[in-house]
Amino acid sequence: MALNKAVRRIAVVGTGVIGASWSAQYLARGFDVVATDPAPNAEANLRKYVDDAWKVLTSIGLSPGASRDRLSFTTDMNAALSNADFVQENGPERPDFKIKLYADMDAVTPTDSLIASSSSSLTMSVIQSKCAHPERCVIGHPFNPPHIIPLVEVVGGAKTSPEAVQRAMAFYTSIGKKAIHLRKEVPGHVANRLQSALYREVLYLIEQGVLSVADADDAVSWGPGLRWGVMGPSLQFHLGGGAGGMKHFMEHLLPVMSAGLWQALGSPTITPQLQKTLIEGVQQQAGNRSVQELADSENEVLVGLLRLRAQHA
């Protein structure tokens, strides 16, 4: 089965925060989008999200043909999928739910259309297990919010064809995403695992009384976080190796790090007191700003950073 047809009509299944953000992204890139979700008020909530996101998408730059008028909505999933060239699924993270959902979607989606899941934790091998055409099912996991953050993690399941993975990579890249190919399935994929590993040490340091919640956040966002927005950790340590680059780092610095600092890293005990400390610390940082106000402020800075980074690519 060939999976090389042009993508013009995208079905978005599930229109919570991730699905709504994907819908906005695809509309901004000039696609027809048909969204489906059985939840009460789903269409109104979706259209409000898209309207709110359109300002920042406009500042990023709209593709030819981009229009919010190209969004349609139906509670009939079968109708949404029947003519879809590409499907982006964003359902609840429950294995039993996803397995049935994918079997149902697979039965009505054209057999030459890719079906991608935004799942952040489940593997495609589990999700596709009851599909009649599992070879066209892939994980296309975004980083939140998808309409701003470029990263998409692409990984197939045990029954996914190499062609499907290649087509998903090519499609996401064509709409301006930074697609990375995971060659093996691991729980949580990659970006969330990296984020979780860092946060485990943050919580350990707070638990041990080393620093406050605010200072821990500043230690990341005003230090290595700034550099990670330019290049990843391996290239950073290549720079850290000086003229000798990564070779010098591997020979002289990594052994010290692995024998010393790595052994001192800890795992926190999530006690009620630690939870209270985190909640109060975050509330102090946020001040009077709501979650939405914080998100809007972050998005504005992110767009500026992405624009600057593009100039130096």
N, C-alpha and C positions, 0 to 999 in steps of 0.2 A: 504494500500500500504506500503510494507516494504521499509525502507530507509537504510538498513544495508549492502549494497554491498561494496566491497573493492574499494577504490579510486586509480585509476592508471592514468587516463587521465583527465586533467583539462582544461576546456575552460575558457579563460580570455576575457571578452567582454569589449572593451574600453581599449586602451593602452596609455593613457596619463601618467602622472607621477605616479599615484597610480596603474594603471593597469600594467605598465611596471615594477614597483617595486614588485608587486605581482608575475608577471611572473618570475622574477629573483629568488624570494623566492621559488616558487614551483619547478623550475628547480634545484635549489640547494638542495632541499629535495628529488630529484630523481624521479620526476613525468614527464610524457609526457605532454607538454603544447601546446595547439593550441590556438592562439590568433587571435582576429578579431577586425577590426576597419576600417570604411570607409574613414577615413581622408587621404589626400594626404601625401605620405612619411611616413605613419604610421609604416610600417614594418621596414624601415631603421632606424627610430628613436627608435623603440623598441629594435632592435638588438644592436644598439649603447649603449642604456641604460644598457642592460643586460651585455654587454662586460665591460662597465665601473664599474658595480656593482660586477662583478665576483671576483675581487681582494679582496674586503672586505668580500665577502661571503666565499671565500677560507680561509681567516684568521679566520672566525668564525668557519668553519668546514663544509665540504660538506658531504651529506649523500651518502651511496653506490648507484651507478648508476647515480649520478648527472652529467649532461652534458648539455652544451648549444646546442649541436646537437639535443636534444630532443624537441627543440622549432620549431613549424611550424606556418605559418601565412596564413590566407585567408581573403579576403574581404567578403566572403559568410558566414554570421552569421549562417544560417541554417546548412551548412556543418560543421562548427566548433562545433555546439551543438549536432549534431545528435548522436555522440558516447561518449559524455562527461559523466564522472562519478560524476563530481562536477563542478559547474559554479561559477565563481567570476566575478560579474558585476561591472563596473566602469564608467557608463555613466553620462551625464550631470545631474546636480541637479535641474531638472525641473519636477514638478509633472506630467504634461501631457505627457512629453517625457517618463518618467519612467513607467507610467501606460501602455502605448502602448508597450514599449520595453518588459516589463515583460509578457504581454499577448502573444507577438510574441515568446519570448524565451520559455515560458511554452508550447506552441503548438508543439515545435520541440525537446525539450530536453527529454530524456528518463524519464518516469514517476517515476522511482525509484532513480532519481538523485536529490541532493539538488541544489537549486539555491540561492546563497548568494549575497547580495548587499553591496558594500563598502560605501553606502550613508552615508554622515556625518550629514544630517539634516532631510531628509524625513523619515517618519515612514513606516514600512512595511505594516501596515493596508491600507495606501493609495496606495502604490506601487503594492500590490497584488490584488487590487480590481477587476480587470478584468480577472484574471487568472482562467483557468479551474481547475488547481490543486494548489490552493494557500497554501495548507497544507505543501508543501515542500519548501516554500520560507521564508528566514530569512535574517535579517541584520547581516553581518559579517564586522563590521566597524573597520578598522585598524587605528593605529596612524602612521603618516608619518615619515620616509619611512618604509613601511611594511617589507622590507627585512632585516631591522635592529631592529626596535622597536618591542618588543614582544606583546604588548597589542592588543587584538581584543575584541570588544564589541559585544556580541551576544544577539539579542532580536527578538522575533517573532512578528507577527501581529495578528490581531483578528482571522484570519483563519489559522494561522500556528499551526501545531500539536506539542504537547510536544516532540514527538519522533524526529522531525526535529531539534528542538532546542538542544536536547541531542546529536544528531549525529553531529551537527555543532560544539558543544563544544568539543566533543571527537576528531573530525577531527583536529581542530585547535591545540588542546593540543598535539596531536600525532606528529605534525610537529614543535614542540618547541615554539608555541605561548603561551602567557599568556591570556587565554580566560576568560572573566568575563560574567556572565549571568545577564542581565537587566530584572527584573521581570515585569516591566511596560515600556510602550513606553513613552518617553518624547522627545520633540523637541531638536535636537542636541545631543541626547544620554547623556553620563555622562562625559567623559574626556574633551570634548570640552566645556561643561558647566562649569566645574571646571576651566579650562584654561581661559574662558571668564570672570568668576567672579573675578579671580585674576587680569586680565588685566584691568578690569573696574576700580579697585581701583588704579592700577598703573597710568592709565591715569588721574584719579582724582587728585592724588598727584602731578603729573607733571603740570596739569592745575592750581593747587593752588600755584605753585611755591615752593613746599616743597623740591624738588630735581630735578636733571637733568635726561635726558633719560638714560645716561650711569650709573649714580648712582642707578637709579631704577632697571636697569638690574642687577647690581652688588648686590643689596640688596636681589635679589632672587637667583641668580646663585651661590653666595659665602656664602649664609646663609641657609635659609630653603630648597632651591633647592638641596643642597648637601645631606641633611638629607632625603628629600623625595625620593631620588634615592636609599635609603636603606630600608626605611619603610614608610608607609603612615601616614597621619595626626592623625588618631585615636591612632595608636601605639605610635606616637611621643608624644602626650599628655599623654598617659599612662606613658611614661618615665618621662614627665614633672611633673607628680603627685608624683614623688619620691617613697619611700617605699610603700605608700598607693596606688600607681598606678592610674588607671582611676577612682576608687571610690573617692579618695581624690581630683582628678581634678574636677569631677562632683560636689562634695559637696562644694569645697572652691574656685576654680579658674574659672570654667565656669560661675557661676552667675555674677562674677565681669566682665568677658569678655562680656557677653550678655547684661548686663545693662549699660556698659560703652563704650567699644571699638566698639561694633557692631553698636551702635547708632551714632557713629562718622564717619562710613564709608560713602563714597559719590558716586555720579554718575556724571561723567564729561559731559560737553557740548562740543560736537565735532565741534569746530569752525575751520575756516580756519587757524587761528593762532596756535591752538593746533596741527593741522595736519602738519603745517610747522615746528613746534618745533620737532615733532616726526621724520619727514623725515630727517631734518638736524642732529638731534641727532644720528640717526642710521647711517647716512653716515659718521659722525665723528668716530663712533666706528668701522665701517667696514674699514675705511682707503682706501687703494688701493686694498683691497681684493674683488673679485667678489662674487656674490651670490653662485656660484658653489664652489669657493675656501673655503668660509665659511662653506658650507654644507659638503665638504670633510673633513675639519678639525673637525667639530662636529662629523661626523660619526666615525672618527678614535678614538676620545675620548670615544664615546658611546660604541664602541666595547670593548675597554679596561675596561670600567666600568662594562659592562655586564659580561665579563670574570671574573673579580674580584668578582662580586656579586655571580656568580655561585660557586666560591670556598668557599663561606661562607653560602651557602644556607642550 
